[in-house]
Structures are given as structure tokens and as C-alpha cells.
Amino acid sequence: MIFQMKRFFIIMLVALSWLPMAAQLNGNGYYRIRNVANPTRYITITNDKLNYTTAISTAAGGLKELNGGSLLFGDPAVAAAAKARGLECATKYLMTDIKLKEDPNCVDVSSVIYLKNSTGAKYDLIGQSTSLIQITTGVYPGTARLEFENIYATITKSSGSGANSKYTAKVDLKASNYSSANLGSRYFIDDNGTFTISESSSGDNALWYLTKITSFNVDASLEYKGKYYCTMFTPFAYKLSGQTWKAWVVTGINADGTLEKQCIAANVSVDDEDAGVAGVAVPAGTPVILECGSNEPGACTLEPQGEPKYISYDLETHEPLESLTSDYTGVNLLKGTCFCNTDGRITFTTKSGTSSFNADNYTKYVAANMLVLGVAESPTGVSRLGFFPYTGDKMKSNKVWLDISGSSANANYTFDTDEPNQKGVTNE
């Protein structure tokens, strides 16, 4: 009887270990953040265009005016108007960089967010080569310098427990060196499908489920010889799992137009000539081609490793000091991008009327220098996997292209030596 009870408890413990991780905040790590009122909508980081300090200090005439001297003790109505303009501008910029997306299959890398704890309930949201602190930090280079730093998200449990835990997330929009230059605390909310910030935390649209994740899914749409392919570019390292079999880089272009490739990471179950890199992680910031055994996203997974990389910015101009570099040290002719934002010009109220900023942030496709992954069909019906001219003009987020700068004028490059002309190409 005692043996049977012990066996029962062992079975129960094993069974519990198979359960999905509870949807709650549990230390540093990768999370998905979805709205309570609209559980199919996830917070994503989709841009890094925010020039928070300069915009709300000068263009909006907001915090600069609030911190301009006499207004600290002057006309409350003027100060209130300045604060309102500054808050509107800050909101517009945050809505540009952070969006809500429908992503039930967890294939959008921008919805995979690393939460890094600072102190207490304060967290930085890191993703897509930038972070909340980076897009809200800066110095306005005026006579009385307004400095913004440590604008973390304060994430606090509101109600529930375990998988039903609901959280609020707020930011304190104020200068770190002038308490008077203060726009107050604002909560993250879902405003009918649009991310924004609000003074109020009431209602389910201001509440969020936090799900700590150990993997996300791959949408491999290109079929070739019974396998499926796509490209991937992320600011974090990851291991291949599920039916994601291999990750390749392109190391060279042969004279006949064929490509040289190298497998730099493989699934732990791979036992062929690439078994030497089975279980190895794709280094952070490395553009690769993924080979999968299925075109079902739920079957093909990647497991993030460590902290993500992010780009450093000049605090005053908010211009990037460097590009996102790869931790891979070998030869790789592939390049990638994190952002494809096409919001256009965003307007906001200023002291003298209105102003705007350009929220576009994408890599333009240049035919002379870039080709994208695709499958082509030759006139005789033979398909080929390779890189071909793109049918669009903007590179997709977290996708990859072949850099052909300085190469021969061949219109396409393939991994197999088939007929040189194609009938049609299906791009990724």
C-alpha cells in the first residue's frame, strides 16, 4: 500500500511537470503580454523611432515650457496646456513604437518580449533590438537640461492567481532631474485594438496576462523536396526544437550561380552530416535560413537563450550609435532586419499649431544589392530553392536577404545546379 502511494505521488509529480508554465510574472525571461479584455491581442515592440525628450520638450512645447521658469509658479492654465501637449506627443510616440497585434500562433518575433527586472516591480521591456528604457530615455540639450532616465514599466498584479493573474503596467513620464517636468503615471491600455497610455487603470482593457515562454513558433511556408524553409533574424540566440531541423548561413557564391551554405545549428535529433552542431544555439543577431519538417507553425519551434541584444543610442539625438551586430563570427552573406513600420507621418498638437514626425522605419529593397529566399520553377517544371529578385519594395520584419553587393549580375542564385531560367518564383 505504501509502495502504491509513493508510486501515485511520483506519477502525479511527473504529470505536473508536463503542465504549461503558469501565466504569471516570474523573474527575468521571455514573456508574451496579452490584454485581458481582448485576449487575442498581444503587446509588440515594432519600432524605435521615439525621440521622446526633444519632441515633447521642443516640438510640443511641453516639458520645456513647464520647466521654463516662471511657469513653475505662474499661470496654471498655461502650465496645464503645456502638459497636455507634451503628454499627447509622448503618447503618439509610444503608440508608434509599441503596438497590439493578433498573434495566436506565436510566430511574430515582436511579441516575444524579454522582461528584465530593475528593482521591486520595475521592469524594462526588451525586444526587436530596442527597449522601453531606450525609447524613453534622453537629454534635451537646453539651458536647463531635462534628463530622462530609468523610465521602467512598473508591473503590478491586480487580481487573480496562477494562470488567472492579471497585471497593470504603467510608466512614470517625468524628467529625472526636475520633479516639476512631470506628465504623471500612465497605464498601458488596449484602446479598441490600438496600444495607448491612460491615466486610469480601471477596466479589463488596462489589465494584462503575462505568460512566460520557453519557445515560439516558426511559419515555414516554402516547400522544396519535401521540406519547408523560411528565414529568421532575431536579436537573441535560440535553439532549434520541434520540427525545426537546421539553421544555415550562406558562405559564398560560386561562378555557376550556386550558393555555398553551412549548417551552424541543428535540432538535437539530427544525426546526419550536421550532427556536429546538434543542440548548438543560433548566435544572437545572426540571419539564417531555417529548414523544417512541417509547415505547421505549432510543430516548428525555437527556444530563446540568454538576454537579447539591443542597439545603443545617442541620448541627445536618439540616433543609433551602431547597428545590431551578430555574435556569429564566421562568414555569412545573409543580412536581416527587425523593423518594417510603415505608419507614415504622425501628427500632434504643438504650442503654435500642429507638427508631425515620420514613423516609417524599414529596410528598402534594392534590387542591385539584395535577393530574397524563394522557390522557382524552371521551364521544364524543376523547382529550385535559392535567392531571387523580390516582388515587394520593403523587407519584412525579422526576415533575411542575400547581400549580392559586388557580385556578378546573375538574376538569381540557387543551391542546386538546375536550369538557369525560371518560369516563376514564390518568395517567402
Backbone hydrogen bonds, N-H to C=O, Kabsch-Sander energy under -0.5 kcal/mol:
donor,donor_aa,acceptor,acceptor_aa,energy
5,M,1,M,-2.3
6,K,2,I,-2.5
7,R,3,F,-2.5
8,F,4,Q,-2.5
9,F,5,M,-2.4
10,I,6,K,-2.4
11,I,7,R,-2.5
12,M,8,F,-2.3
13,L,9,F,-2.4
14,V,10,I,-2.3
15,A,11,I,-2.5
16,L,12,M,-2.5
17,S,13,L,-1.6
18,W,14,V,-0.7
18,W,15,A,-1.1
19,L,16,L,-1.2
24,Q,22,A,-2.0
26,N,27,G,-0.5
29,G,115,L,-1.5
31,Y,113,I,-3.2
32,R,211,T,-1.9
34,R,32,R,-0.6
34,R,209,Y,-2.0
35,N,38,N,-0.6
35,N,41,R,-2.1
36,V,204,D,-0.6
36,V,207,L,-2.3
37,A,204,D,-1.0
41,R,38,N,-2.3
42,Y,40,T,-0.5
42,Y,101,K,-3.0
43,I,33,I,-3.0
44,T,99,K,-2.8
45,I,110,S,-1.9
46,T,44,T,-0.7
46,T,97,D,-2.4
47,N,97,D,-1.1
52,Y,135,I,-0.5
55,A,51,N,-2.4
56,I,52,Y,-2.1
57,S,53,T,-1.5
58,T,54,T,-2.6
59,A,54,T,-1.1
60,A,55,A,-2.6
62,G,56,I,-1.4
63,L,56,I,-1.4
66,L,62,G,-2.3
67,N,63,L,-2.1
68,G,65,E,-1.3
70,S,68,G,-0.8
72,L,69,G,-1.5
73,F,70,S,-1.4
74,G,70,S,-0.7
79,A,75,D,-2.0
80,A,76,P,-2.5
81,A,77,A,-2.1
82,A,78,V,-2.3
83,K,79,A,-2.3
84,A,80,A,-2.2
85,R,81,A,-2.2
86,G,82,A,-2.3
87,L,83,K,-2.5
88,E,84,A,-2.3
89,C,85,R,-2.3
90,A,86,G,-2.5
91,T,87,L,-2.5
92,K,88,E,-2.4
93,Y,89,C,-2.2
94,L,90,A,-2.4
95,M,91,T,-2.5
96,T,92,K,-1.0
97,D,93,Y,-1.8
98,I,94,L,-2.6
99,K,44,T,-2.0
101,K,42,Y,-2.2
103,D,40,T,-1.1
103,D,101,K,-0.7
106,C,103,D,-1.5
109,V,107,V,-0.7
111,S,108,D,-1.7
112,V,109,V,-1.9
113,I,31,Y,-2.4
113,I,111,S,-0.9
114,Y,126,I,-3.0
115,L,29,G,-2.8
115,L,113,I,-0.6
116,K,114,Y,-0.6
116,K,124,D,-2.3
117,N,115,L,-0.6
118,S,122,K,-2.9
122,K,119,T,-2.3
123,Y,153,A,-2.9
124,D,116,K,-2.6
126,I,114,Y,-2.8
126,I,124,D,-0.7
127,G,130,T,-2.7
130,T,127,G,-1.8
132,L,125,L,-2.0
135,I,131,S,-2.2
136,T,132,L,-0.8
136,T,133,I,-0.7
137,T,133,I,-0.5
137,T,134,Q,-0.6
138,G,148,F,-1.6
139,V,315,L,-1.4
140,Y,146,L,-2.6
142,G,140,Y,-2.3
145,R,143,T,-0.9
146,L,140,Y,-0.9
147,E,145,R,-0.6
148,F,138,G,-2.8
152,Y,150,N,-1.8
153,A,123,Y,-3.0
154,T,152,Y,-0.6
154,T,170,K,-3.1
155,I,121,A,-2.7
155,I,153,A,-0.8
156,T,154,T,-0.6
156,T,168,T,-2.2
158,S,166,K,-3.7
159,S,166,K,-1.3
164,N,161,S,-2.3
165,S,162,G,-1.7
166,K,159,S,-2.9
167,Y,208,W,-2.4
168,T,156,T,-2.7
170,K,154,T,-1.6
171,V,186,R,-2.4
172,D,152,Y,-0.5
173,L,171,V,-0.8
173,L,184,G,-2.1
174,K,172,D,-1.5
175,A,181,A,-2.8
176,S,147,E,-3.3
177,N,147,E,-0.8
181,A,178,Y,-1.1
182,N,180,S,-1.8
183,L,173,L,-3.5
186,R,171,V,-2.5
187,Y,198,S,-3.9
188,F,169,A,-3.2
189,I,196,T,-2.6
190,D,205,N,-1.8
191,D,189,I,-0.7
191,D,194,T,-3.1
192,N,190,D,-1.1
194,T,191,D,-0.9
196,T,189,I,-1.8
198,S,187,Y,-2.2
206,A,203,G,-1.6
207,L,204,D,-1.8
208,W,167,Y,-2.2
209,Y,34,R,-3.1
211,T,32,R,-2.5
211,T,209,Y,-0.5
212,K,22,A,-0.6
212,K,210,L,-0.6
213,I,30,Y,-2.7
216,F,302,L,-2.1
217,N,106,C,-2.8
218,V,297,P,-0.9
218,V,300,C,-2.4
220,A,218,V,-0.9
221,S,219,D,-0.8
222,L,229,Y,-1.9
223,E,221,S,-0.6
224,Y,227,K,-2.7
227,K,224,Y,-1.5
228,Y,292,C,-2.4
229,Y,222,L,-2.4
230,C,290,L,-1.5
232,M,288,V,-2.1
233,F,398,N,-1.3
237,A,305,Q,-0.8
238,Y,282,V,-1.4
239,K,303,E,-2.1
241,S,301,T,-2.3
243,Q,299,A,-2.6
244,T,241,S,-2.0
245,W,243,Q,-0.8
245,W,291,E,-2.3
246,K,291,E,-1.6
247,A,265,A,-2.3
248,W,289,I,-2.9
249,V,262,Q,-2.3
251,T,249,V,-0.6
251,T,260,E,-2.2
252,G,260,E,-1.2
254,N,258,T,-3.1
257,G,254,N,-1.7
259,L,414,T,-2.3
260,E,252,G,-2.9
261,K,259,L,-0.5
262,Q,249,V,-2.4
264,I,247,A,-2.4
264,I,262,Q,-0.6
265,A,247,A,-1.1
266,A,277,V,-1.7
267,N,245,W,-2.8
268,V,240,L,-0.5
270,V,267,N,-2.0
275,A,272,D,-1.9
277,V,274,D,-1.7
278,A,275,A,-1.5
279,G,266,A,-2.8
280,V,277,V,-1.9
282,V,238,Y,-3.0
285,G,234,T,-1.9
286,T,283,P,-1.2
288,V,232,M,-2.1
289,I,248,W,-2.2
290,L,230,C,-3.5
291,E,246,K,-2.7
292,C,228,Y,-3.5
292,C,290,L,-0.5
293,G,243,Q,-2.9
299,A,296,E,-1.9
300,C,296,E,-0.9
300,C,297,P,-0.9
301,T,241,S,-1.4
301,T,299,A,-0.5
302,L,216,F,-2.4
303,E,239,K,-2.7
305,Q,237,A,-2.9
309,K,235,P,-3.8
311,I,129,S,-2.4
314,D,319,E,-2.6
318,H,314,D,-2.3
321,L,312,S,-3.0
322,E,312,S,-0.7
325,T,323,S,-0.8
327,D,284,A,-2.7
333,L,250,V,-3.1
335,K,401,W,-2.5
337,T,399,K,-1.5
341,N,361,N,-2.3
342,T,340,C,-0.5
346,I,357,F,-2.8
348,F,355,S,-2.2
350,T,353,G,-2.6
355,S,348,F,-2.5
357,F,346,I,-1.7
359,A,344,G,-3.1
359,A,357,F,-0.7
361,N,341,N,-2.8
363,T,339,F,-0.5
364,K,362,Y,-0.6
365,Y,393,D,-2.4
367,A,365,Y,-0.6
369,N,366,V,-1.7
370,M,366,V,-1.7
371,L,402,L,-1.3
372,V,388,F,-2.8
373,L,400,V,-0.5
374,G,386,G,-2.5
375,V,426,T,-1.8
376,A,384,R,-2.5
377,E,424,G,-2.2
378,S,382,V,-2.9
381,G,378,S,-2.5
384,R,376,A,-2.3
386,G,374,G,-2.3
387,F,413,Y,-3.4
388,F,372,V,-2.8
395,M,363,T,-2.8
398,N,337,T,-2.2
399,K,337,T,-0.5
399,K,396,K,-1.4
401,W,335,K,-2.7
402,L,371,L,-3.0
403,D,333,L,-2.7
403,D,401,W,-0.6
404,I,369,N,-2.6
404,I,402,L,-0.8
405,S,369,N,-0.6
407,S,404,I,-2.4
413,Y,387,F,-2.5
414,T,257,G,-1.5
415,F,385,L,-2.2
418,D,416,D,-1.4
423,K,377,E,-5.1
424,G,377,E,-0.9
426,T,375,V,-2.7
427,N,425,V,-0.7
428,E,373,L,-2.3
